[in-house]
């Protein structure tokens, strides 16, 4: 049974959005952060890119997603090939978890 002295965070809501994004090219064997305007996102949101509705460019991975400024989605696209690639443009499914208050700084 968990201790009542450990800080815990709760999810106020979890919802999904499906913005249409047009990424730019990613150089050989690196990750590149790209930003997209998504109204309603907050810096306290936890965001995950669940998938792309279609076929992603072979050799492109999604390494990380964040909301570092309100209304701005940042996605780190990775290129695991030896050439410059452009991630597919289109509808990306994003999971947004909105916390109920500040997230805890401790973890168990």
N, CA, C and O atoms as CSV, one atom per row, in Angstrom:
chain,resi,resn,atom,element,x,y,z
A,1,UNK,N,N,0.851,-1.175,0.000
A,1,UNK,CA,C,0.000,0.000,0.000
A,1,UNK,C,C,0.896,1.237,0.000
A,1,UNK,O,O,1.854,1.295,0.772
A,2,UNK,N,N,0.605,2.235,-0.855
A,2,UNK,CA,C,1.442,3.429,-0.926
A,2,UNK,C,C,1.344,4.282,0.336
A,2,UNK,O,O,0.315,4.315,1.011
A,3,UNK,N,N,2.425,4.955,0.626
A,3,UNK,CA,C,2.477,5.858,1.771
A,3,UNK,C,C,1.708,7.136,1.456
A,3,UNK,O,O,1.710,7.599,0.315
A,4,UNK,N,N,1.055,7.704,2.457
A,4,UNK,CA,C,0.306,8.942,2.236
A,4,UNK,C,C,1.210,10.169,2.255
A,4,UNK,O,O,0.726,11.284,2.059
A,5,UNK,N,N,2.507,9.993,2.486
A,5,UNK,CA,C,3.423,11.129,2.523
A,5,UNK,C,C,4.106,11.379,1.180
A,5,UNK,O,O,4.846,12.353,1.040
A,6,UNK,N,N,3.872,10.527,0.203
A,6,UNK,CA,C,4.500,10.696,-1.105
A,6,UNK,C,C,3.580,11.543,-1.980
A,6,UNK,O,O,2.383,11.277,-2.091
A,7,UNK,N,N,4.164,12.563,-2.597
A,7,UNK,CA,C,3.369,13.429,-3.484
A,7,UNK,C,C,2.936,12.646,-4.712
A,7,UNK,O,O,3.730,11.912,-5.302
A,8,UNK,N,N,1.682,12.802,-5.093
A,8,UNK,CA,C,1.150,12.129,-6.274
A,8,UNK,C,C,0.412,13.149,-7.139
A,8,UNK,O,O,-0.146,14.125,-6.636
A,9,UNK,N,N,0.422,12.908,-8.421
A,9,UNK,CA,C,-0.330,13.770,-9.337
A,9,UNK,C,C,-1.499,13.007,-9.911
A,9,UNK,O,O,-1.444,11.785,-10.050
A,10,UNK,N,N,-2.533,13.705,-10.236
A,10,UNK,CA,C,-3.713,13.097,-10.836
A,10,UNK,C,C,-3.980,13.728,-12.187
A,10,UNK,O,O,-3.652,14.890,-12.426
A,11,UNK,N,N,-4.575,12.950,-13.057
A,11,UNK,CA,C,-4.961,13.441,-14.364
A,11,UNK,C,C,-6.349,14.061,-14.269
A,11,UNK,O,O,-7.302,13.408,-13.842
A,12,UNK,N,N,-6.455,15.311,-14.665
A,12,UNK,CA,C,-7.753,15.980,-14.711
A,12,UNK,C,C,-8.539,15.477,-15.911
A,12,UNK,O,O,-9.742,15.230,-15.822
A,13,UNK,N,N,-7.841,15.327,-17.045
A,13,UNK,CA,C,-8.486,14.805,-18.245
A,13,UNK,C,C,-7.437,14.262,-19.204
A,13,UNK,O,O,-6.282,14.687,-19.199
A,14,UNK,N,N,-7.862,13.329,-20.013
A,14,UNK,CA,C,-7.059,12.822,-21.120
A,14,UNK,C,C,-7.927,12.936,-22.361
A,14,UNK,O,O,-9.063,12.461,-22.383
A,15,UNK,N,N,-7.387,13.565,-23.388
A,15,UNK,CA,C,-8.156,13.709,-24.616
A,15,UNK,C,C,-7.233,13.583,-25.819
A,15,UNK,O,O,-6.009,13.636,-25.693
A,16,UNK,N,N,-7.834,13.420,-26.967
A,16,UNK,CA,C,-7.080,13.205,-28.192
A,16,UNK,C,C,-7.418,14.306,-29.191
A,16,UNK,O,O,-8.567,14.731,-29.308
A,17,UNK,N,N,-6.395,14.754,-29.905
A,17,UNK,CA,C,-6.575,15.737,-30.963
A,17,UNK,C,C,-5.922,15.191,-32.220
A,17,UNK,O,O,-5.064,14.312,-32.138
A,18,UNK,N,N,-6.311,15.692,-33.369
A,18,UNK,CA,C,-5.770,15.188,-34.624
A,18,UNK,C,C,-5.459,16.350,-35.567
A,18,UNK,O,O,-6.149,16.546,-36.567
A,19,UNK,N,N,-4.407,17.126,-35.240
A,19,UNK,CA,C,-4.055,18.242,-36.131
A,19,UNK,C,C,-3.379,17.750,-37.407
A,19,UNK,O,O,-2.731,16.703,-37.416
A,20,UNK,N,N,-3.535,18.505,-38.464
A,20,UNK,CA,C,-2.830,18.238,-39.705
A,20,UNK,C,C,-1.508,19.001,-39.646
A,20,UNK,O,O,-1.497,20.225,-39.513
A,21,UNK,N,N,-0.398,18.277,-39.745
A,21,UNK,CA,C,0.942,18.868,-39.614
A,21,UNK,C,C,1.739,18.675,-40.891
A,21,UNK,O,O,1.572,17.679,-41.595
A,22,UNK,N,N,2.605,19.636,-41.185
A,22,UNK,CA,C,3.494,19.542,-42.341
A,22,UNK,C,C,4.935,19.728,-41.862
A,22,UNK,O,O,5.440,20.850,-41.820
A,23,UNK,N,N,5.600,18.614,-41.499
A,23,UNK,CA,C,6.989,18.712,-41.032
A,23,UNK,C,C,7.951,19.069,-42.165
A,23,UNK,O,O,7.642,18.910,-43.346
A,24,UNK,N,N,9.116,19.553,-41.767
A,24,UNK,CA,C,10.179,19.844,-42.729
A,24,UNK,C,C,11.212,18.721,-42.674
A,24,UNK,O,O,11.106,17.818,-41.843
A,25,UNK,N,N,12.201,18.773,-43.548
A,25,UNK,CA,C,13.179,17.690,-43.659
A,25,UNK,C,C,14.056,17.561,-42.413
A,25,UNK,O,O,14.280,18.520,-41.675
A,26,UNK,N,N,14.540,16.340,-42.212
A,26,UNK,CA,C,15.426,16.018,-41.095
A,26,UNK,C,C,16.713,15.462,-41.693
A,26,UNK,O,O,16.681,14.542,-42.510
A,27,UNK,N,N,17.839,16.023,-41.281
A,27,UNK,CA,C,19.128,15.614,-41.828
A,27,UNK,C,C,19.489,14.189,-41.430
A,27,UNK,O,O,18.820,13.571,-40.602
A,28,UNK,N,N,20.535,13.692,-42.021
A,28,UNK,CA,C,21.017,12.338,-41.804
A,28,UNK,C,C,21.318,12.035,-40.346
A,28,UNK,O,O,22.036,12.785,-39.685
A,29,UNK,N,N,20.771,10.936,-39.848
A,29,UNK,CA,C,21.085,10.335,-38.547
A,29,UNK,C,C,21.074,11.308,-37.373
A,29,UNK,O,O,21.974,11.276,-36.533
A,30,UNK,N,N,20.059,12.175,-37.307
A,30,UNK,CA,C,19.910,13.088,-36.167
A,30,UNK,C,C,18.439,13.201,-35.800
A,30,UNK,O,O,17.569,12.695,-36.509
A,31,UNK,N,N,18.168,13.873,-34.677
A,31,UNK,CA,C,16.797,14.265,-34.363
A,31,UNK,C,C,16.694,15.772,-34.531
A,31,UNK,O,O,17.660,16.505,-34.319
A,32,UNK,N,N,15.516,16.216,-34.912
A,32,UNK,CA,C,15.303,17.646,-35.117
A,32,UNK,C,C,13.955,18.034,-34.526
A,32,UNK,O,O,12.930,17.433,-34.846
A,33,UNK,N,N,13.965,19.054,-33.654
A,33,UNK,CA,C,12.730,19.553,-33.056
A,33,UNK,C,C,12.030,20.464,-34.056
A,33,UNK,O,O,12.644,21.351,-34.649
A,34,UNK,N,N,10.732,20.227,-34.231
A,34,UNK,CA,C,9.930,21.064,-35.102
A,34,UNK,C,C,8.704,21.507,-34.318
A,34,UNK,O,O,8.159,20.739,-33.525
A,35,UNK,N,N,8.271,22.741,-34.539
A,35,UNK,CA,C,7.138,23.284,-33.786
A,35,UNK,C,C,5.940,23.505,-34.700
A,35,UNK,O,O,6.073,23.812,-35.885
A,36,UNK,N,N,4.751,23.336,-34.094
A,36,UNK,CA,C,3.487,23.482,-34.806
A,36,UNK,C,C,2.504,24.200,-33.888
A,36,UNK,O,O,2.459,23.918,-32.690
A,37,UNK,N,N,1.727,25.111,-34.428
A,37,UNK,CA,C,0.711,25.800,-33.637
A,37,UNK,C,C,-0.488,24.878,-33.444
A,37,UNK,O,O,-1.092,24.413,-34.410
A,38,UNK,N,N,-0.824,24.620,-32.172
A,38,UNK,CA,C,-1.989,23.803,-31.820
A,38,UNK,C,C,-2.732,24.558,-30.722
A,38,UNK,O,O,-2.364,24.460,-29.552
A,39,UNK,N,N,-3.767,25.304,-31.080
A,39,UNK,CA,C,-4.504,26.096,-30.088
A,39,UNK,C,C,-5.031,25.230,-28.943
A,39,UNK,O,O,-5.547,24.132,-29.156
A,40,UNK,N,N,-4.888,25.753,-27.725
A,40,UNK,CA,C,-5.420,25.075,-26.553
A,40,UNK,C,C,-4.413,24.279,-25.759
A,40,UNK,O,O,-4.684,23.945,-24.606
A,41,UNK,N,N,-3.249,23.954,-26.329
A,41,UNK,CA,C,-2.233,23.225,-25.564
A,41,UNK,C,C,-1.636,24.122,-24.489
A,41,UNK,O,O,-1.457,25.324,-24.688
A,42,UNK,N,N,-1.334,23.516,-23.348
A,42,UNK,CA,C,-0.738,24.243,-22.231
A,42,UNK,C,C,0.634,23.663,-21.903
A,42,UNK,O,O,0.891,22.485,-22.150
A,43,UNK,N,N,1.504,24.485,-21.353
A,43,UNK,CA,C,2.851,24.015,-21.009
A,43,UNK,C,C,2.824,22.939,-19.928
A,43,UNK,O,O,3.803,22.210,-19.770
A,44,UNK,N,N,1.755,22.825,-19.198
A,44,UNK,CA,C,1.641,21.801,-18.160
A,44,UNK,C,C,1.058,20.493,-18.697
A,44,UNK,O,O,0.948,19.519,-17.952
A,45,UNK,N,N,0.682,20.456,-19.979
A,45,UNK,CA,C,0.148,19.235,-20.581
A,45,UNK,C,C,1.262,18.230,-20.848
A,45,UNK,O,O,2.399,18.595,-21.145
A,46,UNK,N,N,0.907,16.973,-20.734
A,46,UNK,CA,C,1.798,15.883,-21.146
A,46,UNK,C,C,1.275,15.427,-22.498
A,46,UNK,O,O,0.116,15.027,-22.612
A,47,UNK,N,N,2.118,15.484,-23.526
A,47,UNK,CA,C,1.666,15.137,-24.870
A,47,UNK,C,C,2.436,13.941,-25.415
A,47,UNK,O,O,3.643,13.812,-25.208
A,48,UNK,N,N,1.722,13.079,-26.108
A,48,UNK,CA,C,2.310,11.908,-26.758
A,48,UNK,C,C,1.768,11.832,-28.174
A,48,UNK,O,O,0.564,11.959,-28.394
A,49,UNK,N,N,2.657,11.625,-29.130
A,49,UNK,CA,C,2.201,11.389,-30.495
A,49,UNK,C,C,1.887,9.900,-30.584
A,49,UNK,O,O,2.778,9.057,-30.478
A,50,UNK,N,N,0.616,9.590,-30.780
A,50,UNK,CA,C,0.165,8.208,-30.832
A,50,UNK,C,C,0.434,7.602,-32.197
A,50,UNK,O,O,0.765,6.421,-32.294
A,51,UNK,N,N,0.297,8.384,-33.240
A,51,UNK,CA,C,0.559,7.850,-34.568
A,51,UNK,C,C,0.243,8.843,-35.660
A,51,UNK,O,O,-0.230,9.953,-35.417
A,52,UNK,N,N,0.518,8.407,-36.861
A,52,UNK,CA,C,0.239,9.184,-38.068
A,52,UNK,C,C,-0.828,8.434,-38.840
A,52,UNK,O,O,-0.730,7.220,-39.015
A,53,UNK,N,N,-1.840,9.139,-39.300
A,53,UNK,CA,C,-2.945,8.503,-40.039
A,53,UNK,C,C,-2.552,8.324,-41.496
A,53,UNK,O,O,-2.971,9.090,-42.364
A,54,UNK,N,N,-1.754,7.315,-41.751
A,54,UNK,CA,C,-1.264,7.034,-43.095
A,54,UNK,C,C,0.064,6.317,-42.986
A,54,UNK,O,O,0.349,5.691,-41.965
A,55,UNK,N,N,0.870,6.398,-44.008
A,55,UNK,CA,C,2.180,5.758,-44.002
A,55,UNK,C,C,3.254,6.795,-43.713
A,55,UNK,O,O,3.418,7.763,-44.455
A,56,UNK,N,N,3.987,6.575,-42.614
A,56,UNK,CA,C,5.084,7.481,-42.272
A,56,UNK,C,C,6.256,7.186,-43.198
A,56,UNK,O,O,6.401,6.062,-43.679
A,57,UNK,N,N,7.077,8.173,-43.444
A,57,UNK,CA,C,8.268,8.012,-44.261
A,57,UNK,C,C,9.181,6.982,-43.607
A,57,UNK,O,O,9.489,7.091,-42.420
A,58,UNK,N,N,9.612,5.986,-44.369
A,58,UNK,CA,C,10.506,4.950,-43.846
A,58,UNK,C,C,11.788,5.594,-43.342
A,58,UNK,O,O,12.393,6.414,-44.033
A,59,UNK,N,N,12.202,5.220,-42.134
A,59,UNK,CA,C,13.418,5.769,-41.542
A,59,UNK,C,C,13.170,6.937,-40.605
A,59,UNK,O,O,14.106,7.418,-39.968
A,60,UNK,N,N,11.925,7.408,-40.505
A,60,UNK,CA,C,11.568,8.506,-39.600
A,60,UNK,C,C,10.929,7.915,-38.346
A,60,UNK,O,O,10.048,7.060,-38.433
A,61,UNK,N,N,11.380,8.378,-37.178
A,61,UNK,CA,C,10.759,8.005,-35.915
A,61,UNK,C,C,10.370,9.279,-35.167
A,61,UNK,O,O,10.938,10.346,-35.401
A,62,UNK,N,N,9.406,9.155,-34.276
A,62,UNK,CA,C,9.044,10.273,-33.408
A,62,UNK,C,C,9.688,9.993,-32.068
A,62,UNK,O,O,9.317,9.047,-31.373
A,63,UNK,N,N,10.667,10.833,-31.705
A,63,UNK,CA,C,11.459,10.590,-30.508
A,63,UNK,C,C,10.844,11.201,-29.253
A,63,UNK,O,O,10.980,10.635,-28.168
A,64,UNK,N,N,10.173,12.335,-29.376
A,64,UNK,CA,C,9.645,13.032,-28.204
A,64,UNK,C,C,8.636,14.078,-28.650
A,64,UNK,O,O,8.698,14.582,-29.771
A,65,UNK,N,N,7.701,14.398,-27.751
A,65,UNK,CA,C,6.750,15.479,-28.005
A,65,UNK,C,C,6.560,16.255,-26.707
A,65,UNK,O,O,6.510,15.664,-25.629
A,66,UNK,N,N,6.456,17.571,-26.810
A,66,UNK,CA,C,6.318,18.457,-25.653
A,66,UNK,C,C,5.447,19.644,-26.026
A,66,UNK,O,O,5.193,19.913,-27.200
A,67,UNK,N,N,4.999,20.343,-24.998
A,67,UNK,CA,C,4.380,21.650,-25.170
A,67,UNK,C,C,5.212,22.604,-24.310
A,67,UNK,O,O,4.969,22.740,-23.111
A,68,UNK,N,N,6.186,23.257,-24.927
A,68,UNK,CA,C,7.119,24.122,-24.198
A,68,UNK,C,C,6.623,25.565,-24.111
A,68,UNK,O,O,7.140,26.359,-23.325
A,69,UNK,N,N,5.619,25.898,-24.922
A,69,UNK,CA,C,4.971,27.207,-24.884
A,69,UNK,C,C,3.494,26.972,-25.164
A,69,UNK,O,O,3.144,26.106,-25.966
A,70,UNK,N,N,2.628,27.735,-24.511
A,70,UNK,CA,C,1.201,27.564,-24.738
A,70,UNK,C,C,0.877,27.642,-26.227
A,70,UNK,O,O,1.397,28.497,-26.944
A,71,UNK,N,N,0.010,26.734,-26.683
A,71,UNK,CA,C,-0.456,26.672,-28.066
A,71,UNK,C,C,0.601,26.214,-29.066
A,71,UNK,O,O,0.402,26.350,-30.273
A,72,UNK,N,N,1.722,25.674,-28.585
A,72,UNK,CA,C,2.788,25.238,-29.482
A,72,UNK,C,C,3.176,23.791,-29.156
A,72,UNK,O,O,3.607,23.487,-28.044
A,73,UNK,N,N,3.015,22.913,-30.141
A,73,UNK,CA,C,3.430,21.520,-30.026
A,73,UNK,C,C,4.830,21.397,-30.600
A,73,UNK,O,O,5.092,21.863,-31.709
A,74,UNK,N,N,5.735,20.770,-29.848
A,74,UNK,CA,C,7.088,20.511,-30.331
A,74,UNK,C,C,7.252,19.003,-30.474
A,74,UNK,O,O,7.016,18.251,-29.528
A,75,UNK,N,N,7.658,18.570,-31.658
A,75,UNK,CA,C,7.904,17.148,-31.913
A,75,UNK,C,C,9.353,16.980,-32.346
A,75,UNK,O,O,9.835,17.700,-33.221
A,76,UNK,N,N,10.046,16.023,-31.729
A,76,UNK,CA,C,11.400,15.648,-32.145
A,76,UNK,C,C,11.267,14.499,-33.135
A,76,UNK,O,O,10.896,13.389,-32.753
A,77,UNK,N,N,11.565,14.757,-34.399
A,77,UNK,CA,C,11.584,13.703,-35.409
A,77,UNK,C,C,12.999,13.173,-35.518
A,77,UNK,O,O,13.952,13.951,-35.546
A,78,UNK,N,N,13.149,11.866,-35.581
A,78,UNK,CA,C,14.464,11.251,-35.750
A,78,UNK,C,C,14.585,10.642,-37.138
A,78,UNK,O,O,13.634,10.077,-37.678
A,79,UNK,N,N,15.767,10.771,-37.690
A,79,UNK,CA,C,16.078,10.178,-38.989
A,79,UNK,C,C,17.148,9.121,-38.739
A,79,UNK,O,O,18.269,9.448,-38.350
A,80,UNK,N,N,16.804,7.861,-38.961
A,80,UNK,CA,C,17.749,6.773,-38.672
A,80,UNK,C,C,18.432,6.250,-39.932
A,80,UNK,O,O,18.956,5.136,-39.944
A,81,UNK,N,N,18.422,7.057,-40.990
A,81,UNK,CA,C,19.024,6.620,-42.254
A,81,UNK,C,C,20.272,7.435,-42.573
A,81,UNK,O,O,20.683,8.302,-41.802
A,82,UNK,N,N,20.857,7.141,-43.712
A,82,UNK,CA,C,22.039,7.858,-44.163
A,82,UNK,C,C,21.729,9.017,-45.089
A,82,UNK,O,O,22.651,9.611,-45.648
A,83,UNK,N,N,20.459,9.360,-45.272
A,83,UNK,CA,C,20.095,10.457,-46.164
A,83,UNK,C,C,19.100,11.395,-45.504
A,83,UNK,O,O,18.517,11.064,-44.472
A,84,UNK,N,N,18.908,12.554,-46.093
A,84,UNK,CA,C,17.938,13.521,-45.585
A,84,UNK,C,C,16.533,13.051,-45.940
A,84,UNK,O,O,16.263,12.687,-47.084
A,85,UNK,N,N,15.634,13.062,-44.944
A,85,UNK,CA,C,14.256,12.623,-45.148
A,85,UNK,C,C,13.283,13.677,-44.646
A,85,UNK,O,O,13.631,14.496,-43.795
A,86,UNK,N,N,12.069,13.657,-45.170
A,86,UNK,CA,C,11.008,14.541,-44.697
A,86,UNK,C,C,9.890,13.678,-44.116
A,86,UNK,O,O,9.343,12.824,-44.814
A,87,UNK,N,N,9.541,13.897,-42.827
A,87,UNK,CA,C,8.411,13.157,-42.253
A,87,UNK,C,C,7.137,13.435,-43.049
A,87,UNK,O,O,6.973,14.506,-43.632
A,88,UNK,N,N,6.254,12.464,-43.060
A,88,UNK,CA,C,5.012,12.586,-43.820
A,88,UNK,C,C,4.154,13.734,-43.297
A,88,UNK,O,O,4.061,13.950,-42.089
A,89,UNK,N,N,3.533,14.460,-44.209
A,89,UNK,CA,C,2.586,15.516,-43.855
A,89,UNK,C,C,1.201,14.898,-43.774
A,89,UNK,O,O,0.870,13.988,-44.536
A,90,UNK,N,N,0.391,15.399,-42.843
A,90,UNK,CA,C,-0.973,14.910,-42.724
A,90,UNK,C,C,-1.439,14.947,-41.291
A,90,UNK,O,O,-0.928,15.725,-40.486
A,91,UNK,N,N,-2.406,14.113,-40.966
A,91,UNK,CA,C,-3.046,14.116,-39.656
A,91,UNK,C,C,-2.280,13.217,-38.686
A,91,UNK,O,O,-2.108,12.022,-38.926
A,92,UNK,N,N,-1.827,13.816,-37.591
A,92,UNK,CA,C,-1.144,13.092,-36.519
A,92,UNK,C,C,-2.102,13.003,-35.329
A,92,UNK,O,O,-2.751,13.989,-34.978
A,93,UNK,N,N,-2.189,11.833,-34.713
A,93,UNK,CA,C,-3.036,11.670,-33.540
A,93,UNK,C,C,-2.198,11.938,-32.296
A,93,UNK,O,O,-1.169,11.300,-32.078
A,94,UNK,N,N,-2.653,12.895,-31.482
A,94,UNK,CA,C,-1.924,13.345,-30.290
A,94,UNK,C,C,-2.773,13.067,-29.057
A,94,UNK,O,O,-3.948,13.429,-29.008
A,95,UNK,N,N,-2.166,12.417,-28.055
A,95,UNK,CA,C,-2.817,12.229,-26.759
A,95,UNK,C,C,-2.347,13.349,-25.834
A,95,UNK,O,O,-1.148,13.595,-25.704
A,96,UNK,N,N,-3.299,14.023,-25.195
A,96,UNK,CA,C,-2.987,15.113,-24.268
A,96,UNK,C,C,-3.501,14.716,-22.886
A,96,UNK,O,O,-4.684,14.421,-22.713
A,97,UNK,N,N,-2.601,14.711,-21.908
A,97,UNK,CA,C,-2.982,14.450,-20.517
A,97,UNK,C,C,-2.834,15.766,-19.771
A,97,UNK,O,O,-1.743,16.328,-19.680
A,98,UNK,N,N,-3.936,16.239,-19.246
A,98,UNK,CA,C,-3.939,17.497,-18.497
A,98,UNK,C,C,-3.956,17.157,-17.014
A,98,UNK,O,O,-4.890,16.521,-16.525
A,99,UNK,N,N,-2.913,17.587,-16.298
A,99,UNK,CA,C,-2.771,17.262,-14.879
A,99,UNK,C,C,-3.704,18.107,-14.018
A,99,UNK,O,O,-4.057,19.232,-14.372
A,100,UNK,N,N,-4.090,17.545,-12.893
A,100,UNK,CA,C,-4.910,18.242,-11.908
A,100,UNK,C,C,-3.951,18.855,-10.893
A,100,UNK,O,O,-3.657,18.249,-9.863
A,101,UNK,N,N,-3.471,20.046,-11.184
A,101,UNK,CA,C,-2.479,20.690,-10.326
A,101,UNK,C,C,-1.079,20.374,-10.777
A,101,UNK,O,O,-0.889,19.722,-11.804
A,102,UNK,N,N,-0.085,20.827,-10.023
A,102,UNK,CA,C,1.311,20.602,-10.426
A,102,UNK,C,C,1.687,19.131,-10.304
A,102,UNK,O,O,1.189,18.421,-9.430
A,103,UNK,N,N,2.573,18.681,-11.195
A,103,UNK,CA,C,3.049,17.314,-11.130
A,103,UNK,C,C,3.974,17.129,-9.927
A,103,UNK,O,O,4.674,18.066,-9.543
A,104,UNK,N,N,3.986,15.959,-9.339
A,104,UNK,CA,C,4.872,15.726,-8.193
A,104,UNK,C,C,6.324,15.681,-8.630
A,104,UNK,O,O,6.623,15.338,-9.774
A,105,UNK,N,N,7.214,16.022,-7.734
A,105,UNK,CA,C,8.641,15.962,-8.029
A,105,UNK,C,C,9.265,14.670,-7.546
A,105,UNK,O,O,10.441,14.413,-7.805
A,106,UNK,N,N,8.496,13.857,-6.851
A,106,UNK,CA,C,8.996,12.565,-6.385
A,106,UNK,C,C,8.339,11.450,-7.175
A,106,UNK,O,O,7.228,11.612,-7.681
A,107,UNK,N,N,9.005,10.344,-7.281
A,107,UNK,CA,C,8.445,9.197,-7.990
A,107,UNK,C,C,8.799,7.930,-7.236
A,107,UNK,O,O,9.861,7.827,-6.622
A,108,UNK,N,N,7.908,6.987,-7.292
A,108,UNK,CA,C,8.152,5.690,-6.643
A,108,UNK,C,C,7.839,4.609,-7.643
A,108,UNK,O,O,7.968,3.424,-7.332
